[in-house]
Amino acid sequence: MPPALTPLLSLLGRILLALMFVLAGPAKITGAEGTAAFMASAGLPASAPLAMLVGAFEIGAGLALIVGFKARWAALGLALFTLVASFLFHGFWAKPPEQQMVQQLLFLKNIAVAGGLLLLAAWGPGAWSLDSKS
């Protein structure tokens, strides 16, 4: 890979990883009651404030990834969040046969996203980030 492309690819990678969270967070906040009900279906407390907190975390950590501010910590937090959510909400092994394929795809997609986030946590956000300016 030409070294000149590394900053651009790092920025694009951060943006693409962050979009999943930045776009999902507002829906959790504006639809907190529905999100709380969905959380309750997985055995979590049916709490609208918890749903709003999760949405705020997704937005805040996602934006931190995009601009590269405390990006390693944001990536690590989002990776752990994604792994927990995968096991709580996409347990394809416990779903009826007609749901298993879709749930397995969602589970594996989340595992891959968590892997990308862990790489970002390990290697950092790259030259085009606020973290590189300090």
Secondary structure, DSSP 8 states (H G I E B T S, - for coil): --GGGHHHHHHHHHHHHHHHHHHHHHHHHHTHHHHHHHHHHTTS---HHHHHHHHHHHHHHHHHHHHTSSHHHHHHHHHHHHHHHHHHH--GGGS-HHHHHHHHHHHHHHHHHHHHHHHHHHH-S-SSSSGGG-
